[in-house]
Amino acid sequence: MYAFLEHLTPEHMYAINCFVQMEMMEAGYASLGEFHYIHHQTDGSHYSNVAEMANTVTDAACQSGIGLTLLPVFYEQGGVDGRPLTDGQLRFGNTTDTYDKLWEQARNYGDSAISDFHLGIAPHSLRATSLSSLGHLVKNYTNVPVHIHIAEQIAEIEEIENAFGARPVEWLMEQTDVDSRWCLVHATHLSEFEVDALAQSGAIAGLCPVTEANLGDGIFPCVDFLSKGGAIGVGTDSNISVSFVHELRMLEYSQRLHHRQRAMLSTNNQSTGRTLFDAAITGGAQAVGRKTGKIATGYLADFISLDNAHIDLLSLENDYILDSWIFASKDELIKDVISAGRHMVKDGQHVKRNDFRQLFHKTIRELRNLI
């Protein structure tokens, strides 16, 4: 990864973002919360516009049509002990002063470029953000989404517990006013107390089940969390598989494997597919600060349509459609995707697919020749 970062230019960043945003839309995502790490040149020095890399994400969204909530990552230190950043991490690093400048420039650029643009903050984690800087961000950036990596791996939890005397989610809940504008990404390993506290806070548990399975991170306690009124959102993280369906399927199947029971996330009134879909679109909308997730006056026109002529959906009605799409299809049922009224996926393909593929292929060939 760091060898790759040594050569990544703003032009490369733009091409890669165009392609992955296209893939996301073809997979059924109408909006994106971009946890954006890479801000600077390879030695850590700033571009003349400190937000140049962040603005490439916005430029790509202008072309792809996806609804964008940009989340510039604040990454300050190499570990909870405060050690300095090294090597590839230098491209991530900011002080609170430089982050404030970056955020302001990214906001001005995004607001002028996209009518439904949103901007939040992303203190990377309790490992990479000092406690004083976390306090600065929370105090100075109000009424915007806050995303933070929190409890992805056991080693991370042990590191925080040794340093702070509490588990990450427990410590964050006690020290910070975590509320509905927060999204705790990879909240994978939670104690019973943390499940209760996170559910009651109104914050979103940001889950990436395919990535969490691919990395062997662990299984989120979704059954307990939802039963206590918790809210979830799902997204694609490492791009092992860019698929809304795969994320929901993995989430449900992980619960079945853990509890050794079937249909774990169904309710007396809703099928498993309906429960997963409703939770994901409602929680996802909250996590990115986007007024969507339902068809109602004043809400953005974010829609997907499925190919009801496909053999996997023949003669199905109501929630059986969602169940078949999520659990019995080959992930080829997306027909149309509309984001804020922008009809960008038609007959299963993004309207700019050929242009984005050509640009991405050129970019990947260049990078592979350099690494």
Buried (B, 14 or more C-beta within 10 A) or exposed (E): EEEEBEBBBBEBBBBBBBBBBBBBBBBBBBBBBBBBBBBBBBEBEBEEBBBBBBBBBBBBBBBBBBBBBBBBBBBBBBEBEEEEBEEBBBBBBBEBEBBBBBBEBBBEBBEEBBEBBBBBBBBBBBBBBBBEBBBBBBEEBEEBBBBBBBBBBEEBBEBBBEBBEBBBBBBBBEBBEBEEBBBBBBBBBBBEEBBBBBBEBBBBBBBBBBBBBBBEBBBBBBBBBBEBEBBBBBBBBEEBBBBBBBBBBBBBBBBBEBEEEEBBBBEEEBBBBBBBBBBBBBBBBBBBBBBBBEEEEEEBEBBBBBBBEBEBBEEBEEBBBBBBBBBEBEBEBBBBBBBBEBEBBEEBBBBBBEEBBEBBEEBBEBBEEEE
